[in-house]
Amino acid sequence: MTDATHGMVELRALMSAPDAPSAWDLRCEVREALVTYLQRQHPGSLPRTRVLLVESDGERRPAWAREPAAGSRRDRPE
């Protein structure tokens, strides 16, 4: 663990590879495997960001309750 702030921790994993392209591929694979492990085994440990949008009339509505913007995918016929 290299850092712990605001309820989150930063992990650092050291590994080696024979060349830079292999090191990059390994880094990506390890990162994705760690995220997959956390998603499957400890889903509550991942950070979540929630957004509350305020309409121009000042009323607070969740994003799913807002009217779709003109031309948006939900506004177009199939």
C-alpha positions as a printed NumPy array, in Angstrom:
array([[  0.   ,   0.   ,   0.   ],
       [  1.49 ,   3.319,  -1.032],
       [ -1.262,   5.703,   0.084],
       [ -4.499,   5.79 ,   2.083],
       [ -6.754,   8.839,   1.872],
       [-10.494,   9.561,   1.97 ],
       [-11.412,   5.929,   2.609],
       [ -9.381,   4.65 ,  -0.332],
       [ -6.057,   2.857,  -0.581],
       [ -3.521,   2.876,  -3.383],
       [ -1.663,  -0.357,  -4.055],
       [  1.634,  -0.801,  -5.849],
       [  2.654,  -4.079,  -7.447],
       [  6.222,  -4.664,  -8.564],
       [  6.917,  -7.087, -11.401],
       [  9.472,  -7.564, -14.131],
       [  9.426,  -8.443, -17.81 ],
       [ 12.098,  -8.918, -20.485],
       [ 11.247,  -5.715, -22.396],
       [  9.086,  -2.574, -22.275],
       [  6.179,  -3.871, -24.418],
       [  5.974,  -7.044, -22.316],
       [  6.119,  -4.98 , -19.115],
       [  3.224,  -2.822, -20.34 ],
       [  1.142,  -5.894, -21.227],
       [  1.911,  -7.468, -17.852],
       [  1.006,  -4.265, -16.027],
       [ -2.364,  -4.098, -17.812],
       [ -3.105,  -7.786, -17.183],
       [ -2.255,  -7.563, -13.475],
       [ -4.33 ,  -4.392, -13.024],
       [ -7.354,  -5.93 , -14.782],
       [ -7.003,  -9.183, -12.816],
       [ -6.907,  -7.244,  -9.514],
       [-10.023,  -5.26 , -10.451],
       [-11.834,  -8.44 , -11.551],
       [-10.883, -10.134,  -8.266],
       [-12.23 ,  -7.198,  -6.257],
       [-15.438,  -7.048,  -8.308],
       [-16.116, -10.757,  -7.76 ],
       [-14.832, -11.339,  -4.227],
       [-15.222,  -7.935,  -2.507],
       [-17.673,  -5.785,  -4.523],
       [-18.359,  -3.484,  -1.579],
       [-14.702,  -2.478,  -1.41 ],
       [-14.703,  -0.582,  -4.716],
       [-15.344,   3.181,  -4.652],
       [-18.646,   4.525,  -5.939],
       [-19.457,   8.031,  -7.041],
       [-23.034,   9.221,  -6.963],
       [-24.221,  12.328,  -8.742],
       [-27.319,  14.366,  -8.033],
       [-28.352,  16.679, -10.851],
       [-30.265,  19.855, -10.097],
       [-32.684,  21.024, -12.782],
       [-32.858,  24.679, -13.812],
       [-36.097,  25.04 , -11.811],
       [-34.081,  24.138,  -8.697],
       [-35.829,  20.806,  -8.209],
       [-33.547,  17.903,  -7.379],
       [-34.147,  14.789,  -9.481],
       [-32.071,  11.65 ,  -9.976],
       [-30.622,  11.259, -13.473],
       [-33.013,   8.418, -14.357],
       [-36.048,  10.647, -13.674],
       [-34.964,  13.474, -15.982],
       [-36.439,  14.025, -19.409],
       [-34.09 ,  12.845, -22.182],
       [-32.296,  15.541, -24.139],
       [-33.642,  16.177, -27.636],
       [-31.877,  13.939, -30.107],
       [-30.716,  11.52 , -27.431],
       [-30.864,   7.788, -27.97 ],
       [-34.025,   7.459, -25.823],
       [-35.637,  10.219, -27.904],
       [-35.127,   8.484, -31.275],
       [-37.466,   5.821, -32.677],
       [-35.942,   2.335, -33.056]])
